[in-house]
Amino acid sequence: MNTPISIGLRVGGEARAAAGGEWAERRNPVSGEVVTRAAAATVGDADAVAEAAARAFGIWSEMGPGARRGVLNKAAELLEEKAGRFAEIVAAETGATLGWGQFNVMLAANMLREAAALTTHVSGEVIPSDKAGVLAMAVRRPAGVVLGIAPWNAPVILGVRAIAAPLACGNTVILKASEMCAATHSLIVETLEEAGGPAGFVNLVTNDAVAAPRIVERLIEHRAVRRVNFTGSTKVGRRIGELCGRHLKPALLELGGKAPMVVLDDANVDDAVAAAVFGAYANSGQICMSTERIIVDRKIADEFVEKLAARARGLSVGDPAAGQVVLGSLVSGDAAGRVRELTEDAAKLGAVVVVAPRIDGAICSAAVVDRVTAKMRLYAEESFGPIAAVIRVDGDDEAVRVANDTEYGLSAAVFSQSVNRAIDVAMRVESGMCHINGPTVADEAQMPFGGMKASGYGRFGGMAAVAEFTDLRWISIATKTPHYPF
């Protein structure tokens, strides 16, 4: 991709430059070449986008569910048709492999289809009233304008997830693009516009990194914006939660993770190793659900580590533009440097670096660090890189204690050949999601997806999303003249 992609804001169905005429650049993390030039919005642009979404709300929200379903299904088809283009842009902007970009499109299309299916499930109920001659109903109605803020690491999946269910519920949306993948997020909005829908039912804001806090604050405080969803770091999520609380606007926050994979002493070691390799190294460990802590019973730890190390050493790594590899680039050289820092800190404090990371700029190979303890940064800090930390424990109770010894609580996994034993452990692990004999990295469009503790609150997916993006209202009808006490 030799020529940079220039993208404007998408406001009311039209592309426009930022009011200040400024642009933000995104460079390829391997080559350093400029990939994207995105309009750098001002707070005035943020107001214009919110107002465009508000104007479209009256039209989109009153469209029948069949019409909204048709738009979302058409968008899914168009997304799949553009899979090659999406994968190319994702690789150029984030350094991810083409395979990761293709997988993003597949799951994002499923999310659009699942959202389309939800359009006829935005329902309510009739509730018996104690008052004679009164029909009482609980009715779900679209909330209004929804602000979705999406990250770069799974850019198509998370960009689509930020807006699909809100649209299905009858809301109009603003997608605040990540500065790291503005072209990818712009292509999502263009695809939805191409699928139909009134002008302004979906809109895009792009910005430079310095202006991001001001733009987000302006959008949250705008009177038209009624819901906010954010996927990203816990640090930023706390700030967004504070802003939403100040303006009394519900927020759905899916934040950081330090996912534990618990391997009990009766586990099938080969199965557990396969899941650990996928969970720790998919997209080079840059997934909120990545397996960051592998908690292994001491009785089988030697065998597990030996097999994990052999698999890690065999994973190909390199610039995805130069050929097919399993591990592409990290999002930046700083991200790779963090993997080195965490590895060196752990080794200094007594850990065994079984497979050391090989780092060249933003490219980082798979690493395995054994005998990690609580005094090491790798034990507690989110690495967001291809590094598997092995923590040895004695028995199920210690495994649960270590699994819960973190501020995070997004995803988890438990491996055991005893279903009863695995369920007991899974029920005690503090996480929004837990998978028995499967990897920590798992997502399906219809599942309630979200975390607890510092991993956030609220749920994307299925009927849980309907509850997040609608207002539940009590409507009553007096069928006979009521009796009043005075």
C-alpha positions in Angstrom: 0.0 0.0 0.0 2.2 2.8 -1.4 -0.3 5.6 -1.6 -1.7 6.8 1.7 -5.5 6.6 2.2 -7.1 9.9 2.9 -10.4 9.8 4.7 -12.8 12.5 5.9 -15.4 12.6 8.6 -18.7 11.0 7.8 -21.5 13.4 8.8 -25.1 12.9 7.8 -24.1 10.6 4.9 -21.4 12.8 3.5 -17.6 12.9 3.7 -16.2 16.2 4.9 -12.9 17.7 6.0 -12.3 18.7 9.6 -13.3 22.3 10.3 -9.7 23.2 11.2 -8.4 21.7 8.0 -5.9 19.5 10.0 -5.0 15.8 9.3 -3.8 13.0 11.5 -1.4 10.4 10.1 -1.0 6.7 10.9 2.2 4.9 9.9 2.7 1.2 9.2 4.4 -0.1 12.4 7.0 -2.1 10.3 7.9 0.1 7.4 7.2 3.5 9.0 5.4 4.6 5.8 2.3 6.7 6.1 -0.8 4.5 5.6 -3.7 6.8 6.5 -4.4 10.5 6.5 -7.6 11.1 8.5 -9.4 14.4 9.1 -8.6 15.6 12.6 -11.9 16.7 14.0 -12.5 19.7 16.2 -15.1 20.0 19.0 -17.2 21.9 16.5 -17.1 18.8 14.2 -18.1 16.6 17.1 -21.2 18.8 17.6 -22.0 18.6 13.9 -21.8 14.8 14.0 -24.0 14.5 17.0 -26.6 16.8 15.5 -26.6 14.8 12.2 -27.2 11.6 14.2 -30.0 13.3 16.1 -31.7 14.4 12.9 -31.6 10.9 11.5 -33.0 9.3 14.7 -36.6 10.2 14.0 -36.5 8.4 10.6 -34.4 5.3 11.5 -36.2 4.7 14.8 -39.6 4.7 13.2 -38.6 2.3 10.4 -40.1 -1.1 10.9 -37.9 -4.0 12.1 -38.0 -5.6 8.7 -36.5 -2.5 7.1 -33.7 -2.2 9.6 -33.1 -6.0 9.3 -32.7 -5.6 5.6 -30.1 -2.9 5.9 -28.0 -4.8 8.5 -28.1 -8.1 6.4 -27.1 -6.2 3.3 -24.2 -4.6 5.2 -23.1 -8.1 6.2 -23.0 -9.2 2.6 -21.1 -6.1 1.5 -18.6 -6.5 4.4 -17.8 -10.0 3.2 -17.4 -8.9 -0.4 -14.8 -6.4 0.8 -12.9 -8.9 2.9 -9.8 -8.6 0.9 -9.7 -4.9 1.1 -10.4 -4.9 4.8 -7.6 -7.4 5.5 -5.2 -5.3 3.4 -6.0 -2.1 5.3 -5.9 -3.9 8.7 -2.5 -5.3 8.0 -1.1 -1.9 6.8 -2.5 0.1 9.7 -1.9 -2.3 12.6 0.7 -4.8 11.4 -1.6 -7.8 11.9 -1.6 -10.7 9.5 -4.0 -10.9 6.6 -5.5 -14.0 8.2 -6.4 -11.9 11.3 -8.0 -9.3 9.1 -10.1 -12.0 7.2 -11.2 -13.5 10.5 -12.3 -10.0 11.7 -14.5 -9.7 8.7 -16.1 -13.1 9.1 -17.0 -12.5 12.8 -18.1 -8.9 12.1 -20.5 -10.1 9.4 -21.9 -12.6 11.8 -22.4 -9.8 14.3 -24.4 -7.8 11.7 -26.6 -10.8 11.0 -27.2 -11.4 14.6 -28.1 -7.7 15.1 -30.5 -8.0 12.1 -32.2 -11.0 13.9 -32.6 -8.9 17.0 -34.8 -6.3 15.3 -37.9 -8.3 16.0 -36.9 -9.1 19.6 -36.9 -5.5 20.9 -40.0 -6.4 22.8 -41.8 -5.9 26.1 -44.4 -7.5 28.2 -47.9 -7.0 29.7 -47.7 -6.7 33.5 -50.8 -7.4 35.6 -52.0 -4.2 37.4 -53.6 -4.0 40.8 -55.8 -1.2 39.5 -59.1 -2.4 38.0 -59.5 -1.5 34.3 -55.8 -0.7 33.7 -53.7 -2.4 31.1 -50.0 -2.0 32.0 -47.1 -2.7 29.6 -43.3 -2.6 29.8 -42.1 -1.4 26.4 -38.6 -1.1 25.1 -37.8 1.9 23.0 -34.6 3.1 21.3 -32.5 5.4 23.5 -31.5 7.9 20.9 -27.9 8.6 19.6 -25.3 6.0 20.7 -21.6 6.8 20.8 -19.4 3.8 20.1 -15.7 4.1 20.7 -13.7 1.2 19.2 -10.0 0.2 19.5 -7.4 -1.0 16.9 -6.6 -4.5 18.0 -9.6 -6.3 16.4 -10.7 -3.3 14.3 -13.4 -4.7 12.1 -15.0 -6.9 14.9 -14.9 -4.2 17.5 -15.8 -1.4 15.2 -18.9 -3.3 14.0 -19.8 -4.5 17.5 -19.8 -0.8 18.7 -22.7 0.0 16.3 -24.5 -3.1 15.1 -26.8 -3.8 18.1 -27.5 -0.1 18.7 -28.7 0.2 15.1 -30.8 -2.9 15.4 -32.6 -1.4 18.4 -33.5 1.7 16.4 -30.8 4.1 17.6 -28.6 6.1 15.3 -24.8 5.9 15.9 -21.5 7.7 16.0 -18.4 5.6 15.6 -15.4 7.3 17.1 -12.5 5.7 15.2 -9.2 4.7 16.7 -6.4 6.9 15.6 -4.5 3.6 14.9 -6.9 2.3 12.3 -9.1 5.2 11.0 -9.2 3.8 7.5 -10.5 0.5 8.7 -13.2 2.1 10.8 -14.1 4.5 7.9 -14.6 1.5 5.6 -17.1 0.0 8.1 -19.2 3.2 8.1 -19.0 3.5 4.3 -20.2 -0.1 4.0 -23.2 0.5 6.2 -24.1 3.7 4.3 -23.9 1.7 1.0 -26.3 -0.9 2.5 -29.0 1.8 2.8 -30.6 3.6 5.7 -31.3 7.3 6.0 -28.5 9.9 5.9 -26.9 10.2 9.3 -28.1 6.9 10.8 -24.4 6.0 11.1 -21.6 8.6 11.3 -17.8 8.7 11.8 -15.5 10.9 13.8 -11.7 10.7 13.3 -9.1 12.8 15.3 -5.5 13.1 16.2 -4.3 11.5 19.5 -3.9 14.9 21.3 -7.5 16.0 20.6 -9.0 12.6 21.5 -9.9 13.4 25.1 -11.6 16.7 24.1 -13.5 15.1 21.3 -14.8 12.3 23.4 -15.8 14.6 26.3 -17.7 16.9 23.9 -19.6 13.9 22.4 -20.5 12.5 25.8 -21.8 15.8 27.1 -23.8 16.5 23.9 -27.5 16.4 24.8 -28.3 14.2 21.8 -26.0 11.4 22.9 -27.9 9.0 25.2 -25.7 5.9 25.4 -21.9 5.3 25.3 -20.0 2.1 24.7 -16.3 1.9 24.9 -13.8 -1.0 24.3 -10.2 -0.3 25.2 -7.9 0.1 28.1 -9.0 0.2 31.8 -7.2 3.6 32.2 -9.2 5.3 29.5 -12.4 3.4 30.5 -12.3 4.8 34.0 -12.2 8.3 32.5 -15.1 7.6 30.2 -17.1 6.1 33.1 -16.5 9.2 35.1 -17.7 11.4 32.3 -20.8 9.4 31.7 -21.6 9.4 35.4 -21.2 13.2 35.5 -23.8 13.5 32.7 -26.0 10.6 33.9 -25.5 8.6 30.7 -25.4 4.8 30.8 -22.1 3.3 29.6 -21.1 -0.1 28.5 -17.4 -0.6 29.2 -15.3 -3.6 27.9 -11.8 -3.0 29.2 -8.5 -4.7 29.9 -7.8 -8.2 30.9 -5.3 -10.6 32.4 -7.0 -13.8 31.5 -6.1 -16.9 33.5 -6.1 -20.4 32.0 -6.3 -22.9 34.9 -4.8 -26.4 34.0 -5.8 -28.9 36.7 -3.7 -32.0 37.4 -6.1 -34.3 35.5 -6.2 -32.2 32.4 -5.4 -33.5 28.9 -2.0 -31.8 28.6 -2.0 -31.8 24.8 -5.4 -30.2 24.6 -4.4 -27.6 27.2 -1.2 -26.7 25.3 -3.1 -26.3 22.0 -5.5 -23.9 23.7 -2.7 -22.0 25.4 -0.9 -21.5 22.1 -4.0 -20.1 20.4 -5.0 -18.0 23.4 -1.6 -16.5 24.1 -0.4 -15.9 20.6 -3.4 -15.2 18.4 -2.9 -11.7 16.9 0.4 -11.7 18.8 -1.3 -11.6 22.1 -3.1 -8.3 21.3 -6.6 -9.4 22.3 -8.4 -8.4 25.5 -9.1 -12.1 26.2 -5.5 -13.2 25.5 -4.2 -16.0 27.8 -1.9 -13.9 29.9 -1.5 -16.3 32.9 -1.3 -20.0 32.6 -1.9 -21.5 36.1 -0.7 -25.1 36.0 -0.8 -27.7 38.7 2.7 -28.5 39.7 2.2 -32.3 39.1 2.0 -31.7 35.3 3.8 -28.4 35.0 7.1 -29.8 33.6 5.3 -31.7 30.8 3.1 -28.8 30.0 5.9 -26.2 29.8 8.1 -28.5 27.7 5.3 -29.0 25.1 4.3 -25.3 25.2 7.8 -24.2 24.6 8.2 -26.6 21.6 5.0 -25.1 20.1 6.0 -21.5 20.7 9.5 -22.0 19.1 7.8 -23.3 15.9 5.5 -20.3 15.3 6.6 -18.2 12.3 7.0 -14.5 12.8 7.7 -11.5 10.6 6.3 -8.7 8.5 2.9 -9.9 7.2 3.6 -7.9 4.0 6.5 -10.1 3.2 4.7 -13.4 3.4 2.4 -15.6 5.4 3.3 -15.8 9.1 1.5 -16.7 12.3 2.7 -13.7 14.3 2.8 -10.4 12.5 3.9 -7.1 13.9 2.8 -5.6 17.1 1.1 -2.3 16.9 4.3 -0.4 17.7 7.9 -0.7 18.6 7.0 0.5 22.1 4.6 -2.5 22.5 7.5 -4.9 21.6 9.7 -3.0 24.0 7.2 -3.7 26.8 7.4 -7.4 26.2 11.2 -7.2 26.6 10.8 -5.2 29.8 8.4 -7.6 31.3 10.6 -10.6 30.4 13.7 -9.0 31.8 12.0 -8.0 35.0 10.7 -11.5 35.6 14.1 -13.1 34.9 15.7 -10.7 37.4 13.3 -11.8 40.0 13.8 -15.6 39.5 11.5 -16.6 36.6 12.8 -19.0 34.0 12.7 -17.6 30.5 12.2 -20.9 28.6 11.6 -19.2 25.2 13.0 -15.6 25.0 11.3 -13.1 22.7 13.2 -12.1 19.5 12.5 -8.5 18.8 13.1 -6.4 15.7 11.4 -3.1 15.8 7.7 -3.8 16.2 8.1 -7.5 15.3 8.2 -9.9 18.4 8.3 -13.6 18.4 6.5 -15.9 20.9 7.9 -16.0 24.4 7.4 -18.5 27.3 8.3 -17.5 30.9 8.0 -20.2 33.6 7.8 -20.0 37.4 6.3 -16.5 37.4 5.4 -15.2 40.9 3.4 -12.3 42.4 6.5 -10.1 42.9 7.0 -9.9 39.1 5.4 -7.3 36.8 4.4 -10.0 34.4 2.1 -11.5 37.1 -0.2 -8.5 37.4 0.4 -6.1 34.4 -1.4 -6.6 31.1 1.3 -7.4 28.6 -0.8 -7.2 25.3 2.0 -9.1 23.6 3.0 -12.6 22.6 4.3 -13.7 26.0 2.9 -16.7 28.0 3.4 -16.5 31.8 3.3 -19.9 33.6 2.5 -19.9 37.3 2.8 -23.2 39.2 0.3 -24.1 41.9 -0.6 -26.9 44.2 -4.2 -28.0 43.9 -7.5 -26.5 42.9 -8.0 -24.0 45.7 -4.6 -22.3 45.1 -5.4 -22.3 41.4 -8.6 -20.4 42.1 -6.9 -18.0 44.4 -4.2 -17.1 41.9 -6.8 -16.9 39.1 -8.7 -14.3 41.1 -5.5 -12.5 42.3 -5.9 -9.7 39.7 -7.8 -6.5 39.3 -9.2 -7.8 36.0 -12.1 -10.2 35.3 -12.8 -10.5 31.6 -12.2 -14.1 30.3 -10.9 -17.3 31.8 -10.5 -21.0 31.0 -10.3 -24.2 33.0 -8.9 -27.5 31.8 -9.9 -30.8 33.5 -11.2 -34.2 32.4 -13.7 -34.0 35.2 -16.6 -31.8 34.2 -17.9 -31.5 37.8 -14.5 -30.4 39.0 -14.0 -28.0 36.2 -17.5 -26.4 36.8 -16.7 -26.0 40.5 -13.5 -24.1 39.6 -15.2 -22.1 36.8 -18.0 -21.0 39.2 -15.4 -19.7 41.6 -13.3 -17.8 39.1 -14.1 -14.0 39.0 -14.6 -13.4 35.3 -17.4 -12.3 32.9 -16.7 -15.4 30.8 -15.2 -18.8 31.5 -14.6 -21.6 29.1 -14.1 -25.2 30.1 -11.6 -27.2 28.0 -11.5 -24.3 25.5 -9.3 -21.2 25.1 -9.8 -17.9 26.8 -10.1 -16.3 23.4 -13.6 -16.9 22.2 -16.4 -14.8 20.8 -19.8 -15.5 19.3 -22.2 -12.7 18.2 -25.1 -14.0 20.2 -23.3 -14.5 23.5 -23.3 -12.0 26.4 -19.8 -10.6 26.2 -18.2 -8.5 28.9 -16.3 -8.5 32.2 -16.3 -7.6 35.8 -14.0 -5.8 38.2 -11.5 -3.6 36.3 -12.5 -5.3 33.0 -15.6 -3.2 32.9 -19.4 -3.7 33.1 -22.3 -4.2 30.7 -22.7 -6.8 28.0 -22.5 -6.8 24.2 -24.2 -9.6 22.3 -27.7 -11.1 21.9 -30.6 -10.0 24.2 -28.1 -8.5 26.7 -27.3 -5.8 24.1 -31.0 -5.0 23.6 -31.2 -4.2 27.3 -28.1 -2.0 27.1 -29.3 0.1 24.1 -33.0 0.6 24.9 -35.0 2.4 27.5 -37.6 0.3 29.3 -40.8 2.3 29.8 -44.0 1.7 31.7 -47.0 2.5 29.6 -50.5 2.1 31.1 -54.0 2.5 29.6 -57.1 3.1 31.7 -59.9 1.2 30.1 -62.5 2.5 32.5 -62.8 5.8 34.4 -60.5 5.5 37.5 -61.8 6.2 41.0 -59.9 9.0 42.7 -59.9 9.6 46.5 -60.6 13.3 46.1 
